[in-house]
Amino acid sequence: MVRATRNSSRSPRQGDSPTPTLAGHRADDPIINPLRADLKGLPTLLVQAATGDERLADAQELVERATTHGVDVRLEVYPVDAHVFHIFWSFLPLASKAFRAAGDFVREHRQNTQEPASSRRGDTA
């Protein structure tokens, strides 16, 4: 996994050339940027964003792109003014609600994709 970090004033979205923080990849390289990637075959996605998040448009574009590629996707937008608002779970009720919704989403979709217990144990009958 390539991890992008910001250590300059240049935004990764501008991405004209490879940078050390992107392990030699351009910011518009599909391996770095899901808004440029082929999303076909991905499992169901949950995208959570905040109304005041400067990346809200990116979240909406990701949902649109995933839908175009045939991926089942759910967008949840919370009335919060922060990016990665989930980190405020201990005192922001909407952050706790988002975490619970994400957990419910995972349980729901994990349950829908699991094999029957008999086939996991190797039972034949």
Backbone as CSV, one residue per row, in Angstrom:
resi,resn,N_x,N_y,N_z,CA_x,CA_y,CA_z,C_x,C_y,C_z
1,MET,0.840,-1.177,0.000,0.000,0.000,0.000,0.882,1.236,0.000
2,VAL,0.576,2.179,-0.830,1.321,3.424,-0.916,0.610,4.444,-0.057
3,ARG,1.364,5.099,0.797,0.762,6.089,1.679,1.189,7.475,1.246
4,ALA,0.207,8.325,1.015,0.491,9.697,0.599,0.495,10.601,1.819
5,THR,1.487,11.443,1.910,1.538,12.421,2.982,1.788,13.786,2.386
6,ARG,1.334,14.784,3.077,1.545,16.149,2.599,2.709,16.758,3.356
7,ASN,3.714,17.179,2.627,4.803,17.891,3.270,5.208,19.105,2.448
8,SER,4.330,19.545,1.589,4.597,20.743,0.811,3.286,21.467,0.571
9,SER,3.373,22.649,0.006,2.167,23.408,-0.265,1.479,22.945,-1.538
10,ARG,2.109,22.068,-2.289,1.535,21.577,-3.533,0.488,20.510,-3.245
11,SER,-0.691,20.686,-3.754,-1.779,19.752,-3.532,-1.592,18.500,-4.387
12,PRO,-1.813,17.283,-3.815,-1.700,16.054,-4.602,-2.636,16.022,-5.796
13,ARG,-3.733,16.757,-5.779,-4.669,16.755,-6.908,-4.051,17.421,-8.133
14,GLN,-3.085,18.314,-7.922,-2.465,18.986,-9.052,-1.554,18.023,-9.810
15,GLY,-0.848,17.189,-9.107,-0.089,16.049,-9.579,0.536,16.049,-10.950
16,ASP,1.323,17.026,-11.293,1.977,17.024,-12.595,3.154,16.063,-12.668
17,SER,3.800,15.820,-11.557,4.989,14.979,-11.582,5.033,14.100,-10.343
18,PRO,5.823,13.024,-10.413,5.954,12.153,-9.249,6.587,12.905,-8.086
19,THR,6.187,12.555,-6.887,6.775,13.154,-5.696,7.198,12.049,-4.743
20,PRO,8.178,12.308,-3.898,8.622,11.277,-2.950,7.506,10.821,-2.017
21,THR,6.576,11.686,-1.693,5.511,11.314,-0.776,4.504,10.354,-1.410
22,LEU,4.548,10.197,-2.721,3.660,9.275,-3.417,4.427,8.084,-3.990
23,ALA,5.585,7.823,-3.438,6.420,6.685,-3.839,6.674,6.674,-5.345
24,GLY,6.902,7.868,-5.909,7.230,7.948,-7.319,6.046,7.973,-8.264
25,HIS,4.852,7.937,-7.734,3.651,7.956,-8.569,3.126,9.381,-8.696
26,ARG,2.511,9.659,-9.845,1.813,10.933,-10.013,0.523,10.894,-9.203
27,ALA,0.056,12.041,-8.774,-1.165,12.097,-7.970,-2.396,11.638,-8.749
28,ASP,-2.340,11.691,-10.082,-3.488,11.226,-10.863,-3.341,9.773,-11.310
29,ASP,-2.302,9.099,-10.821,-2.104,7.676,-11.105,-3.235,6.890,-10.441
30,PRO,-3.897,6.001,-11.162,-5.009,5.231,-10.590,-4.634,4.427,-9.346
31,ILE,-3.375,4.080,-9.179,-2.982,3.339,-7.982,-3.029,4.231,-6.739
32,ILE,-2.952,5.535,-6.948,-2.989,6.511,-5.860,-4.381,7.121,-5.719
33,ASN,-5.025,7.395,-6.821,-6.243,8.187,-6.835,-7.448,7.358,-7.298
34,PRO,-8.347,6.996,-6.380,-9.501,6.189,-6.771,-10.444,6.912,-7.727
35,LEU,-10.311,8.227,-7.825,-11.154,8.967,-8.770,-10.681,8.775,-10.204
36,ARG,-9.540,8.141,-10.384,-9.012,7.847,-11.715,-8.910,6.346,-11.979
37,ALA,-9.259,5.539,-10.991,-9.075,4.088,-11.080,-10.294,3.391,-11.685
38,ASP,-10.055,2.174,-12.171,-11.137,1.293,-12.600,-11.679,0.627,-11.336
39,LEU,-12.892,0.919,-10.978,-13.470,0.428,-9.731,-14.307,-0.830,-9.907
40,LYS,-14.392,-1.340,-11.126,-15.192,-2.544,-11.380,-14.726,-3.677,-10.481
41,GLY,-15.684,-4.393,-9.935,-15.377,-5.565,-9.128,-15.180,-5.280,-7.649
42,LEU,-15.223,-4.017,-7.245,-15.089,-3.725,-5.819,-16.334,-4.190,-5.072
43,PRO,-16.167,-4.550,-3.821,-17.350,-4.887,-3.027,-18.152,-3.617,-2.723
44,THR,-19.290,-3.783,-2.102,-20.122,-2.644,-1.722,-19.316,-1.666,-0.879
45,LEU,-19.458,-0.377,-1.196,-18.711,0.671,-0.508,-19.623,1.525,0.356
46,LEU,-19.085,1.973,1.471,-19.715,2.995,2.292,-18.792,4.203,2.267
47,VAL,-19.324,5.341,1.870,-18.567,6.587,1.862,-19.263,7.530,2.825
48,GLN,-18.523,7.998,3.828,-19.068,8.942,4.788,-18.319,10.257,4.646
49,ALA,-19.056,11.352,4.643,-18.450,12.676,4.510,-19.256,13.669,5.336
50,ALA,-18.674,14.846,5.499,-19.325,15.918,6.247,-19.694,17.056,5.309
51,THR,-20.776,17.737,5.637,-21.226,18.835,4.784,-20.185,19.945,4.693
52,GLY,-19.424,20.158,5.752,-18.415,21.212,5.759,-17.035,20.741,5.363
53,ASP,-16.917,19.521,4.909,-15.630,18.943,4.527,-15.204,19.478,3.171
54,GLU,-13.975,19.971,3.079,-13.486,20.472,1.791,-13.354,19.359,0.761
55,ARG,-13.403,18.099,1.187,-13.303,16.956,0.275,-14.675,16.353,-0.052
56,LEU,-15.751,17.002,0.330,-17.098,16.476,0.067,-17.312,16.229,-1.420
57,ALA,-16.869,17.138,-2.255,-17.040,16.953,-3.708,-16.299,15.703,-4.180
58,ASP,-15.138,15.412,-3.582,-14.404,14.189,-3.932,-15.201,12.956,-3.533
59,ALA,-15.814,12.993,-2.355,-16.628,11.864,-1.902,-17.793,11.637,-2.858
60,GLN,-18.434,12.717,-3.262,-19.554,12.605,-4.191,-19.091,12.088,-5.554
61,GLU,-17.921,12.542,-5.999,-17.382,12.061,-7.278,-17.030,10.579,-7.199
62,LEU,-16.485,10.154,-6.055,-16.162,8.738,-5.877,-17.430,7.886,-5.954
63,VAL,-18.484,8.340,-5.316,-19.755,7.603,-5.345,-20.277,7.515,-6.776
64,GLU,-20.221,8.628,-7.489,-20.679,8.641,-8.882,-19.833,7.703,-9.748
65,ARG,-18.529,7.758,-9.551,-17.625,6.910,-10.340,-17.849,5.427,-10.027
66,ALA,-17.998,5.107,-8.748,-18.247,3.718,-8.361,-19.554,3.221,-8.964
67,THR,-20.577,4.042,-8.913,-21.867,3.671,-9.484,-21.737,3.426,-10.981
68,THR,-21.005,4.298,-11.658,-20.777,4.144,-13.101,-20.063,2.832,-13.409
69,HIS,-19.184,2.397,-12.496,-18.446,1.149,-12.688,-19.204,-0.067,-12.157
70,GLY,-20.473,0.113,-11.798,-21.293,-1.019,-11.376,-21.115,-1.430,-9.931
71,VAL,-20.525,-0.580,-9.118,-20.307,-0.894,-7.708,-21.497,-0.378,-6.904
72,ASP,-21.993,-1.221,-6.010,-23.042,-0.806,-5.088,-22.381,0.086,-4.046
73,VAL,-22.888,1.294,-3.879,-22.245,2.254,-2.979,-23.297,3.055,-2.229
74,ARG,-22.978,3.368,-0.989,-23.864,4.181,-0.149,-23.082,5.413,0.307
75,LEU,-23.688,6.582,0.132,-23.095,7.833,0.603,-23.890,8.330,1.798
76,GLU,-23.183,8.594,2.884,-23.795,9.193,4.068,-23.105,10.534,4.308
77,VAL,-23.888,11.597,4.357,-23.345,12.929,4.584,-23.884,13.431,5.923
78,TYR,-22.969,13.839,6.787,-23.314,14.287,8.128,-23.141,15.803,8.237
79,PRO,-24.044,16.478,8.948,-23.953,17.935,9.090,-22.869,18.339,10.097
80,VAL,-21.633,18.218,9.658,-20.461,18.514,10.483,-19.520,19.367,9.641
81,ASP,-18.710,20.180,10.298,-17.810,21.088,9.576,-16.354,20.625,9.574
82,ALA,-16.096,19.343,9.704,-14.713,18.874,9.794,-14.460,17.690,8.872
83,HIS,-13.243,17.625,8.356,-12.780,16.470,7.603,-12.378,15.412,8.621
84,VAL,-12.618,14.158,8.343,-12.321,13.043,9.246,-12.924,13.321,10.629
85,PHE,-14.182,13.710,10.624,-14.876,14.061,11.863,-15.007,12.892,12.824
86,HIS,-14.792,11.700,12.347,-14.911,10.496,13.172,-13.980,10.532,14.378
87,ILE,-12.858,11.238,14.257,-11.898,11.269,15.370,-12.470,11.991,16.591
88,PHE,-13.571,12.687,16.428,-14.189,13.400,17.535,-15.302,12.586,18.188
89,TRP,-15.270,11.273,18.020,-16.323,10.389,18.505,-16.602,10.544,19.997
90,SER,-15.584,10.899,20.782,-15.765,10.928,22.236,-16.638,12.093,22.707
91,PHE,-16.792,13.129,21.871,-17.618,14.256,22.293,-18.552,14.790,21.207
92,LEU,-18.485,14.221,20.015,-19.372,14.651,18.928,-20.353,13.515,18.626
93,PRO,-21.604,13.662,19.039,-22.569,12.570,18.845,-22.683,12.102,17.396
94,LEU,-22.585,13.003,16.424,-22.689,12.572,15.026,-21.510,11.699,14.612
95,ALA,-20.353,11.917,15.214,-19.205,11.058,14.920,-19.448,9.649,15.448
96,SER,-19.991,9.555,16.651,-20.346,8.237,17.198,-21.407,7.565,16.338
97,LYS,-22.369,8.353,15.883,-23.420,7.808,15.016,-22.825,7.277,13.715
98,ALA,-21.858,8.011,13.141,-21.201,7.568,11.906,-20.441,6.265,12.134
99,PHE,-19.753,6.158,13.276,-19.043,4.912,13.591,-20.023,3.752,13.714
100,ARG,-21.121,3.983,14.404,-22.125,2.918,14.534,-22.677,2.520,13.171
101,ALA,-22.943,3.517,12.329,-23.459,3.233,10.982,-22.441,2.426,10.172
102,ALA,-21.170,2.759,10.313,-20.128,2.012,9.596,-20.069,0.571,10.103
103,GLY,-20.164,0.394,11.407,-20.173,-0.956,11.968,-21.371,-1.759,11.488
104,ASP,-22.528,-1.123,11.483,-23.746,-1.791,10.986,-23.580,-2.179,9.522
105,PHE,-23.003,-1.276,8.744,-22.770,-1.526,7.320,-21.872,-2.759,7.128
106,VAL,-20.783,-2.804,7.873,-19.852,-3.933,7.755,-20.540,-5.233,8.160
107,ARG,-21.245,-5.210,9.289,-21.938,-6.431,9.724,-22.970,-6.879,8.696
108,GLU,-23.727,-5.937,8.162,-24.753,-6.263,7.165,-24.136,-6.893,5.921
109,HIS,-23.086,-6.303,5.425,-22.503,-6.799,4.178,-21.612,-8.015,4.401
110,ARG,-21.037,-8.128,5.550,-20.265,-9.340,5.867,-21.206,-10.529,5.975
111,GLN,-22.333,-10.308,6.613,-23.333,-11.366,6.757,-23.864,-11.803,5.397
112,ASN,-24.047,-10.859,4.498,-24.574,-11.175,3.172,-23.573,-11.911,2.291
113,THR,-22.286,-11.840,2.616,-21.280,-12.471,1.766,-20.671,-13.726,2.368
114,GLN,-21.010,-14.046,3.603,-20.440,-15.233,4.234,-21.070,-16.507,3.697
115,GLU,-20.241,-17.537,3.654,-20.742,-18.855,3.254,-21.566,-19.438,4.393
116,PRO,-22.456,-20.355,4.091,-23.185,-21.048,5.159,-22.195,-21.738,6.101
117,ALA,-22.541,-21.826,7.362,-21.663,-22.421,8.363,-21.246,-23.837,7.990
118,SER,-22.139,-24.610,7.379,-21.812,-25.986,7.046,-20.674,-26.060,6.034
119,SER,-20.606,-25.173,5.072,-19.541,-25.239,4.067,-18.240,-24.714,4.636
120,ARG,-18.271,-23.833,5.656,-17.040,-23.359,6.278,-16.379,-24.453,7.096
121,ARG,-17.177,-25.333,7.697,-16.634,-26.409,8.517,-16.200,-27.604,7.682
122,GLY,-16.549,-27.596,6.417,-16.216,-28.730,5.578,-17.268,-29.803,5.563
123,ASP,-18.421,-29.529,6.201,-19.510,-30.509,6.190,-20.053,-30.660,4.784
124,THR,-20.498,-31.845,4.463,-21.035,-32.091,3.118,-22.542,-32.239,3.126
125,ALA,-23.136,-32.417,4.270,-24.582,-32.636,4.283,-25.315,-31.504,4.881
